Amino acid sequence: MPEHIFTTTVRVLYGDTDAGGVVYNANFLRYFEIGRTELMRAWVCSYSDIEKLGFVLPVTECWARYKAPAFYDDLLTIDTTIAEISKLKCKFSYRVVRKEAGTERPKLLVKGYTVHAAVTKEGKLTRLPEEIIRKITIFSRDTEKIDSVAK
């Protein structure tokens, strides 16, 4: 993960787990959303502000690599960063970890990414506003790609 990492925490709810007491795999996409939403709110703007600008950012691609399970009542840390930005889309990367007793290094549970396209409320692909691109660019690790987009 790059240096500009936004970190937030979430506690696993009982409803997030399956019959075996393990977090159901799709719930990690919700955790990704929590990380992404809080990053955007802190560094760029809230999602409601994006909607007021006349567009939405639906997920067009997602990927997750599951490394270890999470359980009810675990306190998880979600590390989120902006991996890429273009005029039409952005990509967020995630790591979900849990502190392990007796060790300083947290346990990696899941890593992944989501890609989001800028779409009007009518469903038509659109460009991201320059102000949004500028704010996102500050926190992206892909500076070479960003520099060519920003010009």
mmCIF file of the C-alpha atoms, coordinates in Angstrom:
data_MODEL
# 
_entry.id   MODEL 
# 
loop_
_atom_site.group_PDB 
_atom_site.id 
_atom_site.type_symbol 
_atom_site.label_atom_id 
_atom_site.label_alt_id 
_atom_site.label_comp_id 
_atom_site.label_asym_id 
_atom_site.label_entity_id 
_atom_site.label_seq_id 
_atom_site.pdbx_PDB_ins_code 
_atom_site.Cartn_x 
_atom_site.Cartn_y 
_atom_site.Cartn_z 
_atom_site.occupancy 
_atom_site.B_iso_or_equiv 
_atom_site.pdbx_formal_charge 
_atom_site.auth_seq_id 
_atom_site.auth_comp_id 
_atom_site.auth_asym_id 
_atom_site.auth_atom_id 
_atom_site.pdbx_PDB_model_num 
ATOM 1   C CA . MET A 1 1   ? 0.000   0.000   0.000   1.00 0.00 ? 1   MET A CA 1 
ATOM 2   C CA . PRO A 1 2   ? 1.255   3.528   -0.707  1.00 0.00 ? 2   PRO A CA 1 
ATOM 3   C CA . GLU A 1 3   ? 2.036   6.181   1.877   1.00 0.00 ? 3   GLU A CA 1 
ATOM 4   C CA . HIS A 1 4   ? -1.355  7.913   1.676   1.00 0.00 ? 4   HIS A CA 1 
ATOM 5   C CA . ILE A 1 5   ? -3.450  5.366   3.549   1.00 0.00 ? 5   ILE A CA 1 
ATOM 6   C CA . PHE A 1 6   ? -6.744  6.171   5.192   1.00 0.00 ? 6   PHE A CA 1 
ATOM 7   C CA . THR A 1 7   ? -7.461  3.954   8.176   1.00 0.00 ? 7   THR A CA 1 
ATOM 8   C CA . THR A 1 8   ? -10.788 3.255   9.833   1.00 0.00 ? 8   THR A CA 1 
ATOM 9   C CA . THR A 1 9   ? -12.085 0.509   12.087  1.00 0.00 ? 9   THR A CA 1 
ATOM 10  C CA . VAL A 1 10  ? -15.201 -1.621  12.196  1.00 0.00 ? 10  VAL A CA 1 
ATOM 11  C CA . ARG A 1 11  ? -16.375 -4.175  14.721  1.00 0.00 ? 11  ARG A CA 1 
ATOM 12  C CA . VAL A 1 12  ? -17.778 -7.412  13.290  1.00 0.00 ? 12  VAL A CA 1 
ATOM 13  C CA . LEU A 1 13  ? -21.490 -7.710  14.015  1.00 0.00 ? 13  LEU A CA 1 
ATOM 14  C CA . TYR A 1 14  ? -23.134 -11.039 14.723  1.00 0.00 ? 14  TYR A CA 1 
ATOM 15  C CA . GLY A 1 15  ? -25.213 -10.550 11.556  1.00 0.00 ? 15  GLY A CA 1 
ATOM 16  C CA . ASP A 1 16  ? -21.995 -10.355 9.501   1.00 0.00 ? 16  ASP A CA 1 
ATOM 17  C CA . THR A 1 17  ? -21.147 -13.975 10.322  1.00 0.00 ? 17  THR A CA 1 
ATOM 18  C CA . ASP A 1 18  ? -22.333 -17.280 8.914   1.00 0.00 ? 18  ASP A CA 1 
ATOM 19  C CA . ALA A 1 19  ? -23.469 -20.384 10.797  1.00 0.00 ? 19  ALA A CA 1 
ATOM 20  C CA . GLY A 1 20  ? -19.831 -21.217 11.498  1.00 0.00 ? 20  GLY A CA 1 
ATOM 21  C CA . GLY A 1 21  ? -19.217 -17.870 13.223  1.00 0.00 ? 21  GLY A CA 1 
ATOM 22  C CA . VAL A 1 22  ? -16.982 -16.615 10.413  1.00 0.00 ? 22  VAL A CA 1 
ATOM 23  C CA . VAL A 1 23  ? -17.550 -13.345 8.547   1.00 0.00 ? 23  VAL A CA 1 
ATOM 24  C CA . TYR A 1 24  ? -19.399 -14.178 5.340   1.00 0.00 ? 24  TYR A CA 1 
ATOM 25  C CA . ASN A 1 25  ? -17.116 -13.386 2.373   1.00 0.00 ? 25  ASN A CA 1 
ATOM 26  C CA . ALA A 1 26  ? -19.403 -10.812 0.708   1.00 0.00 ? 26  ALA A CA 1 
ATOM 27  C CA . ASN A 1 27  ? -19.397 -8.709  3.872   1.00 0.00 ? 27  ASN A CA 1 
ATOM 28  C CA . PHE A 1 28  ? -15.807 -7.774  3.155   1.00 0.00 ? 28  PHE A CA 1 
ATOM 29  C CA . LEU A 1 29  ? -17.149 -5.776  0.188   1.00 0.00 ? 29  LEU A CA 1 
ATOM 30  C CA . ARG A 1 30  ? -19.217 -3.829  2.749   1.00 0.00 ? 30  ARG A CA 1 
ATOM 31  C CA . TYR A 1 31  ? -16.055 -3.263  4.768   1.00 0.00 ? 31  TYR A CA 1 
ATOM 32  C CA . PHE A 1 32  ? -14.354 -2.023  1.601   1.00 0.00 ? 32  PHE A CA 1 
ATOM 33  C CA . GLU A 1 33  ? -17.273 0.393   1.154   1.00 0.00 ? 33  GLU A CA 1 
ATOM 34  C CA . ILE A 1 34  ? -16.883 1.664   4.717   1.00 0.00 ? 34  ILE A CA 1 
ATOM 35  C CA . GLY A 1 35  ? -13.194 2.345   4.089   1.00 0.00 ? 35  GLY A CA 1 
ATOM 36  C CA . ARG A 1 36  ? -13.866 4.030   0.745   1.00 0.00 ? 36  ARG A CA 1 
ATOM 37  C CA . THR A 1 37  ? -16.755 6.150   2.046   1.00 0.00 ? 37  THR A CA 1 
ATOM 38  C CA . GLU A 1 38  ? -14.789 7.387   5.044   1.00 0.00 ? 38  GLU A CA 1 
ATOM 39  C CA . LEU A 1 39  ? -11.688 8.108   2.916   1.00 0.00 ? 39  LEU A CA 1 
ATOM 40  C CA . MET A 1 40  ? -13.764 10.141  0.467   1.00 0.00 ? 40  MET A CA 1 
ATOM 41  C CA . ARG A 1 41  ? -15.529 12.011  3.284   1.00 0.00 ? 41  ARG A CA 1 
ATOM 42  C CA . ALA A 1 42  ? -12.204 12.892  4.948   1.00 0.00 ? 42  ALA A CA 1 
ATOM 43  C CA . TRP A 1 43  ? -10.072 13.670  1.887   1.00 0.00 ? 43  TRP A CA 1 
ATOM 44  C CA . VAL A 1 44  ? -12.362 14.582  -1.025  1.00 0.00 ? 44  VAL A CA 1 
ATOM 45  C CA . CYS A 1 45  ? -16.079 15.048  -0.318  1.00 0.00 ? 45  CYS A CA 1 
ATOM 46  C CA . SER A 1 46  ? -19.027 13.040  0.930   1.00 0.00 ? 46  SER A CA 1 
ATOM 47  C CA . TYR A 1 47  ? -20.928 10.729  -1.376  1.00 0.00 ? 47  TYR A CA 1 
ATOM 48  C CA . SER A 1 48  ? -24.011 12.939  -0.991  1.00 0.00 ? 48  SER A CA 1 
ATOM 49  C CA . ASP A 1 49  ? -21.913 15.852  -2.307  1.00 0.00 ? 49  ASP A CA 1 
ATOM 50  C CA . ILE A 1 50  ? -20.990 13.707  -5.325  1.00 0.00 ? 50  ILE A CA 1 
ATOM 51  C CA . GLU A 1 51  ? -24.672 12.990  -5.978  1.00 0.00 ? 51  GLU A CA 1 
ATOM 52  C CA . LYS A 1 52  ? -25.431 16.734  -5.756  1.00 0.00 ? 52  LYS A CA 1 
ATOM 53  C CA . LEU A 1 53  ? -22.939 17.225  -8.610  1.00 0.00 ? 53  LEU A CA 1 
ATOM 54  C CA . GLY A 1 54  ? -25.187 15.007  -10.751 1.00 0.00 ? 54  GLY A CA 1 
ATOM 55  C CA . PHE A 1 55  ? -23.285 11.736  -10.904 1.00 0.00 ? 55  PHE A CA 1 
ATOM 56  C CA . VAL A 1 56  ? -22.704 8.497   -9.007  1.00 0.00 ? 56  VAL A CA 1 
ATOM 57  C CA . LEU A 1 57  ? -19.736 6.135   -8.736  1.00 0.00 ? 57  LEU A CA 1 
ATOM 58  C CA . PRO A 1 58  ? -21.014 2.568   -9.082  1.00 0.00 ? 58  PRO A CA 1 
ATOM 59  C CA . VAL A 1 59  ? -18.660 -0.357  -8.670  1.00 0.00 ? 59  VAL A CA 1 
ATOM 60  C CA . THR A 1 60  ? -17.733 -1.693  -12.122 1.00 0.00 ? 60  THR A CA 1 
ATOM 61  C CA . GLU A 1 61  ? -15.098 -4.181  -10.983 1.00 0.00 ? 61  GLU A CA 1 
ATOM 62  C CA . CYS A 1 62  ? -14.028 -5.739  -7.699  1.00 0.00 ? 62  CYS A CA 1 
ATOM 63  C CA . TRP A 1 63  ? -11.451 -8.247  -6.560  1.00 0.00 ? 63  TRP A CA 1 
ATOM 64  C CA . ALA A 1 64  ? -10.676 -9.759  -3.162  1.00 0.00 ? 64  ALA A CA 1 
ATOM 65  C CA . ARG A 1 65  ? -8.028  -12.185 -1.923  1.00 0.00 ? 65  ARG A CA 1 
ATOM 66  C CA . TYR A 1 66  ? -9.033  -13.870 1.316   1.00 0.00 ? 66  TYR A CA 1 
ATOM 67  C CA . LYS A 1 67  ? -6.074  -14.730 3.554   1.00 0.00 ? 67  LYS A CA 1 
ATOM 68  C CA . ALA A 1 68  ? -7.614  -15.491 6.986   1.00 0.00 ? 68  ALA A CA 1 
ATOM 69  C CA . PRO A 1 69  ? -11.067 -15.463 8.591   1.00 0.00 ? 69  PRO A CA 1 
ATOM 70  C CA . ALA A 1 70  ? -12.623 -12.762 10.760  1.00 0.00 ? 70  ALA A CA 1 
ATOM 71  C CA . PHE A 1 71  ? -15.030 -13.599 13.582  1.00 0.00 ? 71  PHE A CA 1 
ATOM 72  C CA . TYR A 1 72  ? -17.879 -12.047 15.535  1.00 0.00 ? 72  TYR A CA 1 
ATOM 73  C CA . ASP A 1 73  ? -16.756 -9.108  17.709  1.00 0.00 ? 73  ASP A CA 1 
ATOM 74  C CA . ASP A 1 74  ? -13.325 -8.786  16.047  1.00 0.00 ? 74  ASP A CA 1 
ATOM 75  C CA . LEU A 1 75  ? -12.168 -5.199  15.738  1.00 0.00 ? 75  LEU A CA 1 
ATOM 76  C CA . LEU A 1 76  ? -10.974 -4.856  12.150  1.00 0.00 ? 76  LEU A CA 1 
ATOM 77  C CA . THR A 1 77  ? -8.818  -2.140  10.658  1.00 0.00 ? 77  THR A CA 1 
ATOM 78  C CA . ILE A 1 78  ? -9.561  -1.142  7.075   1.00 0.00 ? 78  ILE A CA 1 
ATOM 79  C CA . ASP A 1 79  ? -6.676  0.513   5.211   1.00 0.00 ? 79  ASP A CA 1 
ATOM 80  C CA . THR A 1 80  ? -7.870  2.243   2.054   1.00 0.00 ? 80  THR A CA 1 
ATOM 81  C CA . THR A 1 81  ? -6.012  4.135   -0.610  1.00 0.00 ? 81  THR A CA 1 
ATOM 82  C CA . ILE A 1 82  ? -6.710  5.615   -4.010  1.00 0.00 ? 82  ILE A CA 1 
ATOM 83  C CA . ALA A 1 83  ? -4.737  3.460   -6.427  1.00 0.00 ? 83  ALA A CA 1 
ATOM 84  C CA . GLU A 1 84  ? -5.644  5.067   -9.781  1.00 0.00 ? 84  GLU A CA 1 
ATOM 85  C CA . ILE A 1 85  ? -7.614  7.938   -11.236 1.00 0.00 ? 85  ILE A CA 1 
ATOM 86  C CA . SER A 1 86  ? -8.600  8.830   -14.769 1.00 0.00 ? 86  SER A CA 1 
ATOM 87  C CA . LYS A 1 87  ? -11.106 11.225  -16.260 1.00 0.00 ? 87  LYS A CA 1 
ATOM 88  C CA . LEU A 1 88  ? -13.814 8.536   -16.173 1.00 0.00 ? 88  LEU A CA 1 
ATOM 89  C CA . LYS A 1 89  ? -13.005 6.226   -13.273 1.00 0.00 ? 89  LYS A CA 1 
ATOM 90  C CA . CYS A 1 90  ? -11.085 5.649   -10.071 1.00 0.00 ? 90  CYS A CA 1 
ATOM 91  C CA . LYS A 1 91  ? -9.686  2.593   -8.313  1.00 0.00 ? 91  LYS A CA 1 
ATOM 92  C CA . PHE A 1 92  ? -9.457  2.043   -4.559  1.00 0.00 ? 92  PHE A CA 1 
ATOM 93  C CA . SER A 1 93  ? -7.246  -0.557  -2.867  1.00 0.00 ? 93  SER A CA 1 
ATOM 94  C CA . TYR A 1 94  ? -7.964  -2.116  0.527   1.00 0.00 ? 94  TYR A CA 1 
ATOM 95  C CA . ARG A 1 95  ? -6.374  -4.180  3.284   1.00 0.00 ? 95  ARG A CA 1 
ATOM 96  C CA . VAL A 1 96  ? -8.439  -5.517  6.164   1.00 0.00 ? 96  VAL A CA 1 
ATOM 97  C CA . VAL A 1 97  ? -6.382  -6.563  9.174   1.00 0.00 ? 97  VAL A CA 1 
ATOM 98  C CA . ARG A 1 98  ? -6.863  -7.630  12.793  1.00 0.00 ? 98  ARG A CA 1 
ATOM 99  C CA . LYS A 1 99  ? -4.455  -7.111  15.669  1.00 0.00 ? 99  LYS A CA 1 
ATOM 100 C CA . GLU A 1 100 ? -3.238  -10.409 17.028  1.00 0.00 ? 100 GLU A CA 1 
ATOM 101 C CA . ALA A 1 101 ? -2.586  -10.925 20.742  1.00 0.00 ? 101 ALA A CA 1 
ATOM 102 C CA . GLY A 1 102 ? 1.097   -11.257 21.548  1.00 0.00 ? 102 GLY A CA 1 
ATOM 103 C CA . THR A 1 103 ? 2.348   -9.759  18.286  1.00 0.00 ? 103 THR A CA 1 
ATOM 104 C CA . GLU A 1 104 ? 2.892   -6.241  16.999  1.00 0.00 ? 104 GLU A CA 1 
ATOM 105 C CA . ARG A 1 105 ? 2.200   -7.115  13.384  1.00 0.00 ? 105 ARG A CA 1 
ATOM 106 C CA . PRO A 1 106 ? -1.504  -7.254  12.467  1.00 0.00 ? 106 PRO A CA 1 
ATOM 107 C CA . LYS A 1 107 ? -2.912  -10.310 10.691  1.00 0.00 ? 107 LYS A CA 1 
ATOM 108 C CA . LEU A 1 108 ? -3.858  -9.685  7.047   1.00 0.00 ? 108 LEU A CA 1 
ATOM 109 C CA . LEU A 1 109 ? -7.384  -11.021 6.501   1.00 0.00 ? 109 LEU A CA 1 
ATOM 110 C CA . VAL A 1 110 ? -8.336  -9.692  3.071   1.00 0.00 ? 110 VAL A CA 1 
ATOM 111 C CA . LYS A 1 111 ? -6.835  -7.466  0.414   1.00 0.00 ? 111 LYS A CA 1 
ATOM 112 C CA . GLY A 1 112 ? -8.565  -6.218  -2.694  1.00 0.00 ? 112 GLY A CA 1 
ATOM 113 C CA . TYR A 1 113 ? -9.696  -3.371  -4.880  1.00 0.00 ? 113 TYR A CA 1 
ATOM 114 C CA . THR A 1 114 ? -12.773 -1.817  -6.448  1.00 0.00 ? 114 THR A CA 1 
ATOM 115 C CA . VAL A 1 115 ? -13.064 0.225   -9.651  1.00 0.00 ? 115 VAL A CA 1 
ATOM 116 C CA . HIS A 1 116 ? -15.746 2.906   -9.972  1.00 0.00 ? 116 HIS A CA 1 
ATOM 117 C CA . ALA A 1 117 ? -16.962 4.644   -13.119 1.00 0.00 ? 117 ALA A CA 1 
ATOM 118 C CA . ALA A 1 118 ? -18.444 8.130   -13.139 1.00 0.00 ? 118 ALA A CA 1 
ATOM 119 C CA . VAL A 1 119 ? -22.018 7.788   -14.361 1.00 0.00 ? 119 VAL A CA 1 
ATOM 120 C CA . THR A 1 120 ? -24.850 10.319  -14.588 1.00 0.00 ? 120 THR A CA 1 
ATOM 121 C CA . LYS A 1 121 ? -28.032 9.572   -12.688 1.00 0.00 ? 121 LYS A CA 1 
ATOM 122 C CA . GLU A 1 122 ? -29.462 8.579   -16.078 1.00 0.00 ? 122 GLU A CA 1 
ATOM 123 C CA . GLY A 1 123 ? -26.785 5.889   -16.423 1.00 0.00 ? 123 GLY A CA 1 
ATOM 124 C CA . LYS A 1 124 ? -24.546 7.570   -18.994 1.00 0.00 ? 124 LYS A CA 1 
ATOM 125 C CA . LEU A 1 125 ? -20.759 7.478   -18.592 1.00 0.00 ? 125 LEU A CA 1 
ATOM 126 C CA . THR A 1 126 ? -19.440 10.947  -17.732 1.00 0.00 ? 126 THR A CA 1 
ATOM 127 C CA . ARG A 1 127 ? -16.214 12.685  -16.786 1.00 0.00 ? 127 ARG A CA 1 
ATOM 128 C CA . LEU A 1 128 ? -15.258 13.227  -13.180 1.00 0.00 ? 128 LEU A CA 1 
ATOM 129 C CA . PRO A 1 129 ? -15.279 16.926  -12.260 1.00 0.00 ? 129 PRO A CA 1 
ATOM 130 C CA . GLU A 1 130 ? -11.780 18.472  -12.327 1.00 0.00 ? 130 GLU A CA 1 
ATOM 131 C CA . GLU A 1 131 ? -12.079 19.440  -8.646  1.00 0.00 ? 131 GLU A CA 1 
ATOM 132 C CA . ILE A 1 132 ? -12.722 15.798  -7.681  1.00 0.00 ? 132 ILE A CA 1 
ATOM 133 C CA . ILE A 1 133 ? -9.805  14.607  -9.848  1.00 0.00 ? 133 ILE A CA 1 
ATOM 134 C CA . ARG A 1 134 ? -7.544  17.236  -8.268  1.00 0.00 ? 134 ARG A CA 1 
ATOM 135 C CA . LYS A 1 135 ? -8.443  16.208  -4.718  1.00 0.00 ? 135 LYS A CA 1 
ATOM 136 C CA . ILE A 1 136 ? -8.138  12.489  -5.470  1.00 0.00 ? 136 ILE A CA 1 
ATOM 137 C CA . THR A 1 137 ? -4.817  13.027  -7.250  1.00 0.00 ? 137 THR A CA 1 
ATOM 138 C CA . ILE A 1 138 ? -3.249  14.299  -4.032  1.00 0.00 ? 138 ILE A CA 1 
ATOM 139 C CA . PHE A 1 139 ? -3.682  10.894  -2.410  1.00 0.00 ? 139 PHE A CA 1 
ATOM 140 C CA . SER A 1 140 ? -3.038  8.556   -5.334  1.00 0.00 ? 140 SER A CA 1 
ATOM 141 C CA . ARG A 1 141 ? 0.063   6.384   -5.584  1.00 0.00 ? 141 ARG A CA 1 
ATOM 142 C CA . ASP A 1 142 ? -0.021  6.295   -9.388  1.00 0.00 ? 142 ASP A CA 1 
ATOM 143 C CA . THR A 1 143 ? 1.475   9.769   -9.830  1.00 0.00 ? 143 THR A CA 1 
ATOM 144 C CA . GLU A 1 144 ? 2.797   9.193   -13.350 1.00 0.00 ? 144 GLU A CA 1 
ATOM 145 C CA . LYS A 1 145 ? -0.645  8.178   -14.597 1.00 0.00 ? 145 LYS A CA 1 
ATOM 146 C CA . ILE A 1 146 ? -2.293  10.976  -12.615 1.00 0.00 ? 146 ILE A CA 1 
ATOM 147 C CA . ASP A 1 147 ? 0.040   13.629  -13.982 1.00 0.00 ? 147 ASP A CA 1 
ATOM 148 C CA . SER A 1 148 ? -0.903  12.705  -17.545 1.00 0.00 ? 148 SER A CA 1 
ATOM 149 C CA . VAL A 1 149 ? -4.626  12.834  -16.685 1.00 0.00 ? 149 VAL A CA 1 
ATOM 150 C CA . ALA A 1 150 ? -4.401  16.141  -14.849 1.00 0.00 ? 150 ALA A CA 1 
ATOM 151 C CA . LYS A 1 151 ? -2.707  17.922  -17.785 1.00 0.00 ? 151 LYS A CA 1 
# 
